[in-house]
């Protein structure tokens, strides 16, 4: 039992830290309908790590994070500055194309690497068993700095959602939002993988957005639901010997299904 308690405390501590900022950034992505932007950055982080492996860099090492950071920074610049001016092509279509290109480039590159298929699977599903207290400490420090930054400039970032087209230097603030998204992507993708990292960002925020438009309330409720769902997923994964990432994603998805049903009942009762 002590082994499980050590494992559980470490995992839920990381989840508590990660979900706070992911929920807030996810609200921005959901309310601006930039749904695939996180998948682009997640996949670019994985691509950067795989390119590093091709040059002899160990996956998950400090140098590997540098390769991921370079790819993510380039992606953040493209996401902020590449915008269709007319209505014929929505911005989300361009973002979707960027994701597909990042994914197929990753697949083609991995095909030339020894054990490439296993590497692709690892970048998709992550390796949450790598979690350690030093890693949690680094993650907490970086996330706290980003939270402080977003608190100071919260009016600028929220204006991007509530007053689009009327923000001074809009593309610059867009770029900073995507850079923030990219930093948390770089930290979490080697651990959680592309799919779970995307679920962390999107599902709690979407659940909260179903019930409230207030930012503070949405962040709190999104964090609570996400934390409870993921904590349950950790237990299921451990005791039933299930794959870690997919189990947490299914638990988050189950909460989303319940939230949608609850929202429907609430609307009908009114």
GUPAGU-445249 format. One record per residue (C-alpha): residue in one letter; z, y, x. Coordinates in steps of 0.1 Angstrom, whole numbers, plus 5000, padded with zeros to 4 digits. Layout:
<rs>
<"a", <Z, Y, X>>,
...
</rs>
This chain:
<rs>
<"x", <5000, 5000, 5000>>,
<"x", <5008, 5024, 5029>>,
<"x", <4972, 5019, 5041>>,
<"x", <4958, 5029, 5008>>,
<"x", <4982, 5059, 5006>>,
<"x", <4970, 5072, 5040>>,
<"x", <4934, 5067, 5030>>,
<"x", <4940, 5083, 4995>>,
<"x", <4959, 5114, 5008>>,
<"x", <4932, 5121, 5035>>,
<"x", <4904, 5117, 5010>>,
<"x", <4919, 5138, 4982>>,
<"x", <4929, 5166, 5007>>,
<"x", <4893, 5169, 5018>>,
<"x", <4881, 5168, 4982>>,
<"x", <4905, 5195, 4971>>,
<"x", <4893, 5218, 4999>>,
<"x", <4856, 5211, 4994>>,
<"x", <4855, 5214, 4956>>,
<"x", <4870, 5249, 4955>>,
<"x", <4841, 5266, 4973>>,
<"x", <4814, 5242, 4960>>,
<"x", <4823, 5249, 4924>>,
<"x", <4821, 5287, 4930>>,
<"x", <4787, 5285, 4948>>,
<"x", <4775, 5260, 4922>>,
<"x", <4782, 5285, 4895>>,
<"x", <4758, 5309, 4912>>,
<"x", <4732, 5282, 4915>>,
<"x", <4735, 5271, 4879>>,
<"x", <4736, 5306, 4864>>,
<"x", <4706, 5317, 4884>>,
<"x", <4687, 5283, 4878>>,
<"x", <4682, 5277, 4915>>,
<"x", <4689, 5241, 4908>>,
<"x", <4671, 5224, 4937>>,
<"x", <4681, 5250, 4963>>,
<"x", <4711, 5229, 4974>>,
<"x", <4690, 5197, 4976>>,
<"x", <4666, 5216, 5000>>,
<"x", <4695, 5227, 5023>>,
<"x", <4711, 5192, 5020>>,
<"x", <4679, 5175, 5030>>,
<"x", <4672, 5200, 5058>>,
<"x", <4707, 5194, 5072>>,
<"x", <4699, 5156, 5072>>,
<"x", <4665, 5163, 5087>>,
<"x", <4680, 5184, 5115>>,
<"x", <4704, 5156, 5123>>,
<"x", <4676, 5130, 5124>>,
<"x", <4655, 5152, 5146>>,
<"x", <4685, 5154, 5170>>,
<"x", <4687, 5116, 5170>>,
<"x", <4651, 5115, 5181>>,
<"x", <4661, 5135, 5211>>,
<"x", <4691, 5114, 5219>>,
<"x", <4718, 5132, 5200>>,
<"x", <4745, 5111, 5184>>,
<"x", <4747, 5114, 5146>>,
<"x", <4778, 5133, 5136>>,
<"x", <4784, 5148, 5170>>,
<"x", <4788, 5186, 5177>>,
<"x", <4752, 5188, 5190>>,
<"x", <4740, 5171, 5158>>,
<"x", <4757, 5198, 5138>>,
<"x", <4737, 5224, 5158>>,
<"x", <4704, 5207, 5150>>,
<"x", <4714, 5207, 5113>>,
<"x", <4724, 5243, 5115>>,
<"x", <4690, 5253, 5129>>,
<"x", <4671, 5235, 5101>>,
<"x", <4694, 5249, 5074>>,
<"x", <4692, 5285, 5087>>,
<"x", <4654, 5283, 5086>>,
<"x", <4656, 5269, 5050>>,
<"x", <4680, 5297, 5039>>,
<"x", <4655, 5323, 5052>>,
<"x", <4626, 5307, 5033>>,
<"x", <4647, 5304, 5001>>,
<"x", <4657, 5341, 5002>>,
<"x", <4623, 5355, 5011>>,
<"x", <4597, 5333, 4995>>,
<"x", <4595, 5345, 4959>>,
<"x", <4565, 5344, 4935>>,
<"x", <4560, 5379, 4921>>,
<"x", <4544, 5369, 4889>>,
<"x", <4556, 5346, 4861>>,
<"x", <4528, 5320, 4865>>,
<"x", <4548, 5301, 4891>>,
<"x", <4586, 5300, 4887>>,
<"x", <4608, 5303, 4918>>,
<"x", <4622, 5269, 4910>>,
<"x", <4588, 5253, 4915>>,
<"x", <4586, 5267, 4950>>,
<"x", <4621, 5254, 4958>>,
<"x", <4611, 5220, 4944>>,
<"x", <4581, 5219, 4967>>,
<"x", <4603, 5228, 4997>>,
<"x", <4626, 5199, 4988>>,
<"x", <4598, 5174, 4986>>,
<"x", <4584, 5186, 5019>>,
<"x", <4618, 5183, 5036>>,
<"x", <4623, 5148, 5021>>,
<"x", <4589, 5134, 5032>>,
<"x", <4593, 5150, 5066>>,
<"x", <4626, 5132, 5069>>,
<"x", <4611, 5099, 5058>>,
<"x", <4581, 5102, 5082>>,
<"x", <4604, 5112, 5111>>,
<"x", <4628, 5083, 5104>>,
<"x", <4599, 5059, 5103>>,
<"x", <4594, 5064, 5140>>,
<"x", <4631, 5060, 5149>>,
<"x", <4648, 5027, 5157>>,
<"x", <4668, 5017, 5126>>,
<"x", <4652, 5046, 5107>>,
<"x", <4657, 5030, 5073>>,
<"x", <4694, 5026, 5078>>,
<"x", <4696, 5062, 5090>>,
<"x", <4679, 5075, 5058>>,
<"x", <4704, 5055, 5038>>,
<"x", <4733, 5069, 5058>>,
<"x", <4721, 5105, 5052>>,
<"x", <4718, 5099, 5015>>,
<"x", <4751, 5081, 5010>>,
<"x", <4772, 5096, 5038>>,
<"x", <4801, 5080, 5056>>,
<"x", <4833, 5093, 5039>>,
<"x", <4853, 5068, 5059>>,
<"x", <4848, 5091, 5089>>,
<"x", <4872, 5115, 5074>>,
<"x", <4901, 5124, 5098>>,
<"x", <4928, 5150, 5099>>,
<"x", <4911, 5170, 5127>>,
<"x", <4879, 5171, 5106>>,
<"x", <4899, 5182, 5075>>,
<"x", <4915, 5210, 5096>>,
<"x", <4881, 5223, 5108>>,
<"x", <4867, 5221, 5073>>,
<"x", <4896, 5239, 5058>>,
<"x", <4894, 5267, 5084>>,
<"x", <4856, 5273, 5078>>,
<"x", <4860, 5271, 5040>>,
<"x", <4889, 5295, 5040>>,
<"x", <4868, 5320, 5060>>,
<"x", <4839, 5317, 5036>>,
<"x", <4862, 5321, 5006>>,
<"x", <4876, 5353, 5020>>,
<"x", <4841, 5366, 5027>>,
<"x", <4830, 5359, 4991>>,
<"x", <4861, 5374, 4977>>,
<"x", <4855, 5406, 4996>>,
<"x", <4819, 5408, 4986>>,
<"x", <4822, 5391, 4952>>,
<"x", <4808, 5421, 4932>>,
<"x", <4776, 5420, 4953>>,
<"x", <4771, 5383, 4948>>,
<"x", <4780, 5383, 4911>>,
<"x", <4756, 5412, 4905>>,
<"x", <4728, 5389, 4917>>,
<"x", <4736, 5367, 4886>>,
<"x", <4744, 5394, 4861>>,
<"x", <4721, 5422, 4871>>,
<"x", <4690, 5405, 4888>>,
<"x", <4665, 5429, 4902>>,
<"x", <4689, 5458, 4903>>,
<"x", <4709, 5449, 4934>>,
<"x", <4703, 5469, 4966>>,
<"x", <4690, 5447, 4994>>,
<"x", <4688, 5418, 4970>>,
<"x", <4670, 5395, 4995>>,
<"x", <4697, 5401, 5021>>,
<"x", <4725, 5391, 4998>>,
<"x", <4704, 5362, 4986>>,
<"x", <4701, 5351, 5022>>,
<"x", <4738, 5354, 5028>>,
<"x", <4744, 5332, 4996>>,
<"x", <4721, 5306, 5009>>,
<"x", <4736, 5308, 5044>>,
<"x", <4770, 5301, 5028>>,
<"x", <4755, 5272, 5009>>,
<"x", <4740, 5260, 5042>>,
<"x", <4772, 5261, 5061>>,
<"x", <4791, 5240, 5036>>,
<"x", <4761, 5217, 5035>>,
<"x", <4762, 5212, 5073>>,
<"x", <4799, 5203, 5072>>,
<"x", <4797, 5180, 5042>>,
<"x", <4764, 5161, 5044>>,
<"x", <4773, 5140, 5075>>,
<"x", <4804, 5129, 5056>>,
<"x", <4794, 5127, 5019>>,
<"x", <4756, 5124, 5022>>,
<"x", <4729, 5144, 5005>>,
<"x", <4735, 5130, 4970>>,
<"x", <4772, 5134, 4968>>,
<"x", <4770, 5168, 4984>>,
<"x", <4746, 5178, 4956>>,
<"x", <4770, 5164, 4930>>,
<"x", <4799, 5183, 4944>>,
<"x", <4780, 5215, 4941>>,
<"x", <4763, 5210, 4907>>,
<"x", <4784, 5188, 4884>>,
<"x", <4818, 5206, 4883>>,
<"x", <4801, 5240, 4881>>,
<"x", <4778, 5228, 4852>>,
<"x", <4808, 5213, 4833>>,
<"x", <4827, 5246, 4836>>,
<"x", <4796, 5267, 4826>>,
<"x", <4795, 5247, 4794>>,
<"x", <4828, 5262, 4782>>,
<"x", <4833, 5296, 4798>>,
<"x", <4814, 5325, 4813>>,
<"x", <4844, 5339, 4831>>,
<"x", <4841, 5333, 4868>>,
<"x", <4878, 5327, 4877>>,
<"x", <4883, 5304, 4847>>,
<"x", <4851, 5285, 4854>>,
<"x", <4861, 5280, 4891>>,
<"x", <4896, 5267, 4881>>,
<"x", <4884, 5243, 4854>>,
<"x", <4855, 5231, 4875>>,
<"x", <4878, 5224, 4904>>,
<"x", <4903, 5205, 4882>>,
<"x", <4877, 5183, 4865>>,
<"x", <4859, 5177, 4898>>,
<"x", <4891, 5168, 4916>>,
<"x", <4904, 5144, 4889>>,
<"x", <4870, 5127, 4887>>,
<"x", <4867, 5123, 4924>>,
<"x", <4903, 5111, 4928>>,
<"x", <4896, 5084, 4902>>,
<"x", <4864, 5076, 4921>>,
<"x", <4883, 5072, 4954>>,
<"x", <4907, 5047, 4937>>,
<"x", <4879, 5027, 4921>>,
<"x", <4859, 5026, 4953>>,
<"x", <4890, 5013, 4973>>,
<"x", <4903, 4987, 4948>>,
<"x", <4870, 4974, 4935>>,
<"x", <4853, 4976, 4969>>,
<"x", <4825, 4998, 4956>>,
<"x", <4802, 5021, 4977>>,
<"x", <4821, 5053, 4981>>,
<"x", <4794, 5080, 4974>>,
<"x", <4778, 5064, 4944>>,
<"x", <4812, 5057, 4928>>,
<"x", <4822, 5093, 4931>>,
<"x", <4789, 5105, 4917>>,
<"x", <4792, 5081, 4887>>,
<"x", <4827, 5094, 4880>>,
<"x", <4815, 5130, 4881>>,
<"x", <4785, 5121, 4859>>,
<"x", <4808, 5104, 4834>>,
<"x", <4829, 5135, 4832>>,
<"x", <4797, 5155, 4826>>,
<"x", <4787, 5132, 4798>>,
<"x", <4821, 5136, 4782>>,
<"x", <4819, 5174, 4786>>,
<"x", <4785, 5175, 4769>>,
<"x", <4798, 5155, 4740>>,
<"x", <4829, 5177, 4737>>,
<"x", <4808, 5208, 4737>>,
<"x", <4786, 5194, 4710>>,
<"x", <4817, 5185, 4688>>,
<"x", <4831, 5220, 4695>>,
<"x", <4798, 5237, 4684>>,
<"x", <4795, 5216, 4653>>,
<"x", <4831, 5223, 4643>>,
<"x", <4824, 5260, 4644>>,
</rs>
